[in-house]
Amino acid sequence: MRMNDSSLDADSLSDQNKDSVEVTMLAYIFVIFAVAMRFLPHPLAFTPVGAALLFFGARGPRRRMWVPLALLAASDVILTTLVYRYPFSWDHFVTWAWYAGMLWLGTTLKQNAGAVRILGTALAGSVSFFLLSNFAVWAAWNMYPRTFSGLMLCYDAGLPFFRRAVEGDLLFTSMMFAAPWLLSVISERLQKSNHIAAA
């Protein structure tokens, strides 16, 4: 009986380790997907960047938090200077600080975090990016008067992008955080069907 118990424990640990590796792989895959999508045609501000950062912070390895930050920062430089042909400016550092903040927010989402907590965190990310990025644009570029009314004009111009950002963040966050559960369900069903076929 003890041998059977130890065998069951070993199988359980093996399954847990397998699930952990799969979730870690998903964290990297989602970041790569977010970076790649920035170079593909898509609605402005409707991207999986915020969701991928949250997921990596929640499920990715802590020692590798620099990976998504480096990949996204590099894509910012390439898009700004080579694709859009804009000069590099200091407001990028505000965006990179937001990336780091989203990774940190992701670390607060434990394995048992509920849907409301996860989506609330995603919404907080959308709002913070809207406030920070538009303030940085107003401060770094000569597009709006350097007055309070000019700042309000900048925020007003960003509202359509903000709506799409919220939609994208909530959608992609829901999909990414549901992915591990969906994969585990599919894996269990496949294992059951294999056992039935073997019997």
N, C-alpha and C positions, 0 to 999 in steps of 0.2 A: 504493500500500500504506500509506503514511504517513497519507493522508487517511482510509482505512478505520480505522486504528488510533486516530486522534484522534476519529473519530466514535464508536467503541466506548467510548473513555474518557469522552466527553461523556455518552453514554447511561448508563454506569455511575454517573457522578457524579450524574446526574439521578435515577436510581433510589435512590441512597443518600440524597439530600436529601429525596426523597418519603417514604422509610421513616422518616427522622428526624422529619419533620413529623407523620406518622401516629402515631408513638410518643409524641411530645409531646402531641398531642391526646388520646391515650388516658390520659395522666397526669392531665390536667384532668378528663376524663370520669369516671375512677375516683374522684377526690376528690368531684366533684359527686354521684356515685352514693352514696358513703359518707355524705355529709351528708344527702341525701334519705332514705336508708334509716333514719336515726335518728328521723325523724318518722313512719315507717310501722310498722305492727305487725310485730314480729319477736321471736324468742326473746331473752331478756335476755343481754347480753354476746356474742351471736353476730352480729358486725357486720364489715364490710369496712374499718373505720377504719384499723387497723394496717397492713393490706395496702396500702391506697391511699397511706398515708404512705411506706411502704417503696418502692413503685413510683415515686412522684413524686420521692423522693430519688434513686433510681437512674436514672430516665429523664427527669425533668422539668428545665426550665431552672433553673440555679443562682440566677439573679437573681430568680426568682419563687417561691422557697421560702416566702416569707411568705404566699402565697395560700392554700394548704391550712391553714396555721396560723391565719390570720385567719378563714377560713370555719368551721373546726371550733370555734374559741373562741367565735365569735358564736352558733353553734348550741348550744353549752353554756349560754350565758347565756339564750338564748330558752327552751330546754327547762327549765332549772332554775327560772327566775323566772316564766315565763308559762304553761308547760304543766304542770309538776309543782307549781308554787306553793311552792317551797322558797326560803329566803333564800340570797343569794349568800354564799359563804364562801371563805376563803383556800385551801382544798384544791383549788379549780379551778386555781390557779397550778401546783400539782404536776402536774395532768393536762396542762396546756399545756406544761410543761417536758418531759413525756414525749412529746408530739407532736413537739417540736423534736428530741428525741433519736432518735425513729424516722426523721425526715427525714435526720438525720445518718447513722444506720445505713444508710439507703438509698443514700447517696452512696458507701458502701464496696462496694456491689455493682456491679461492672463489667459490661460487656456480655457477657463470657465467664464470668461467675459460674455455677457449676454448681448443680444442684437442691439438693444437700445443703447448700451454703453459703447459698442463699436461704432454704430452709425452716428451717435452723438459726438464721438471723437473725430470722425470724418468731417462732420459739419463744422466743428470747431476749426479744423484745418482749412476748410474752404473760406470761412470768415476771416481767419488770421491772414491767409494769403492775399485775400482781397484788400484788406486794410494795409498790410505791409507793402505789397507790390505797387499799389497805386500811390501810396505816399512816397515810395522810392522814385517812381517815375516823375512825380510832381517835383521832387527835390533835385533829381539828377539831370533832368532834361528841361529845355526851354519851351516846352509845349503849352504850359499854362502859366498865368501870372503867379508870382511868388507871394500870394495873398491867401487869406482864408477862403475867399470866394473862388480863387483859382484851384485850391485844393478840393473844394466841393465839386467844381466842374470836372476835375479829374476822376473823382469817385463816381460821379453821375455817368461819365462816359464809360466807366468800367462795369456798370450794372448789367448790361446784356451778357458780358463775359462771365460775370459772377454767377448768373443764373445757370449757364451751361456748366460752369465749374462745379456747382453744387450737384447738379444732375449726374455729371460724370463721377464725382467723388463717391456719391451714395451708391450708384450702380456698380462701379468697379469694386468698391469696398465690400459690398454684399456678395459679389461673385467670388472674390478672392478668399474671403474668410469662410465662405461656404464650401470652397473647393476641397479642403482636406476631409470634411465630413462626407461629401459626395463620393470622393475617391474611396474612402473606407467602406461605404455602403456597397459600392460596385465591387470592391475586392472581396467582401464577405459573401456576396451573392455568387461570385465566380468560384470561390472556394467551396461553397455548398454544392454548386452544380457539378464541380469536379469530383467531390466525394460521392455524390449520388451516381455519377457516371462510372466511378471506380467500383462502387458496390454492385 
